[in-house]
Amino acid sequence: MGMEETEIAVIGAGPSGLIAAYEASRRGLKVTVLEEHREIGVPCHCAGLLSINGLNRIGVPYNGIYVLNRIRGARFFSPSNISFTVEWEKPIACVVDRRLFDLFLAEQAYKNGSLIKLKSKVNRARRDRNKWFLEVSGGNVVGAKLLIDAEGAMPKIPRMVGIKTHDTKRLLKGIQADLLVSNLNPDYVEIYFGRTIAPNFFAWVIPLDDEVARVGLACNTSDVRDKLLKFIKKRFTKSSQDKLEYLKYYSGLVITCGPIDRTYWDGLLIVGDSAGHTKPISGGGVIFGGVCAKIAGTVASMAIKNDKIEREFLKTYENEWKSKIGKEIKTALLIRKILNNLSDKNLDKIFSIAIKEEIHKNIVAGEWDIDYQATTLIKALKWRILRLLPIIFRVFYSMIGETTKIYK
C-alpha cells in the first residue's frame, strides 16, 4: 500500500472541485484532486445552460470551444399554455458541452500545479493528529492537511465527521434527453410549468443548435421518465407521422432545498452540490458552486500558509460565501416553497397577471441576472406584487394547514 502526501486534497473533479483546486494551486499550494471516474466530465448530470454574467463571476471565458450555443431569450408556458417571452438584444447565456467545459477547468487547474488523479475513489477518510488519511481505490493512501469535499449531491465524507447532509428524499429526480428535432429556434429556451408536467419543478427545452434540443424535467415523483416521454410527445409530435431521434439520455439529482447547515469543520471545507450551493428556483449549481469554490480555494490556501486549519478559522469560508449568495438563496427558497404549493389554476392566474402588467418588459429593461433570480424577480414586480397577494396568501394558508396536519 503506497502513501502520497499533499497539502490539500480535493474530492471530486466537477466544476466546484476543479475551481477550488485552481484557486489553491495558483497560490503555490500542493493540491491533489481525486476523481472516482475514468474521465473528466463523465457522466454528465447537467443541462449546461450557464449565464454569461455567471461565467464572468467564476473567471471562465464565454467563447471557449465548450460553448455549443448562445441564448438571448426564454419562453415561459403555464399549465394551460398561457405564455410570454423574455428576450434581449444580445445573448445572456451559453449552452455548454459539460465534458469539454470540465476539461477546460481541469486544464486550468493542472497548468497551475494541481495533480488530478482519475479512477481514484475515496472509500474511507479519517482524521488523526490534524491530518487527513484518505483510502483510495487501488489500495493507496493520500495524506492531506486539509480536505475540500466536492463529491456531488450525495457526499459521504461530511457524514463521516458527523455533518448532516441533504436527505435524499428532499432531492428531485431529473432526467433529460438530447433530441434531433425540426423547427427549432436556437435563440430561445422554453420553460413549462404544471403539476401534470413536473410536480414541484418544471420542464425545459434548451437548443444546442438549430437541430438538436436538450429536453428534460425534474420532479418529486418516481415516474420521472414517463413524464419526460409524455412531455416530449406533447411538445414535439403534432401527428402520428412525426418521428423523433433520441441521441442521448442524462439523469441526476436536482437540489432545490438550500445549503446544508454547516459547510466547514476541522480541516474540511464543503463546496458545490455537496454543500447545496444551488439556485432553489432553477436548481442550477455550476455558477453558485463556482463562486463558493473560489472562496474555498482561497481560504484553504490561507489556512495552510498560516497553519490555521481548525474550524475556528475555516468558518471564514462559510461567512464569505453567505455574504455573496446567502441572502439570494434565502429569498429564493421562499419563492420555491410558494411555487411548490401553487395549483395549476393559480399558476395560470399569475401568468395572466404577469402578461397584463408586462412584467417581462420590466425584466428586460432592468438589470436582469439569471443567477440572482429571486432578487431580479422582486425588482421586476415592484408594486405589482400587490396583484399577486391574494394568491400568495392562499398558498401560505395551505402551507400552514399542511404543517398542522403533519404535527397534529
Secondary structure, 3 states (H helix, E strand, C coil): CCEEEEEEEEECCCHHHHHHHHHHHCCCCCEEEECCCCCCCCCCCCCCEEEHHHHHHCCCCCCCCCEEEEECEEEEECCCCCEEEEECCCCCEEEECHHHHHHHHHHHHHHCCCEEECCCCEEEEEECCCCEEEEECCCCEEEEEEEEECCCCCCCHHHHCCCCCCCHHHCEEEEEEEEECCCCCCCEEEEECCCCCCCCCCEEEEECCCCEEEEEEEECCCCHHHHHHHHHHHHHCCCCCCCCEEEEEEEEEECCCCCCCCCEECCEEECHHHCCCCCCCCCCCHHHHHHHHHHHHHHHHHHHHCCCCCHHHHHHHHHHHHHHHHHHHHHHHHHHHHHHCCCHHHHHHHHHHHHHCCHHHHHHHCCCCCCCHHHHHHHHHHHHHHHHHHHHHHHHHHHHHHHHHHHC
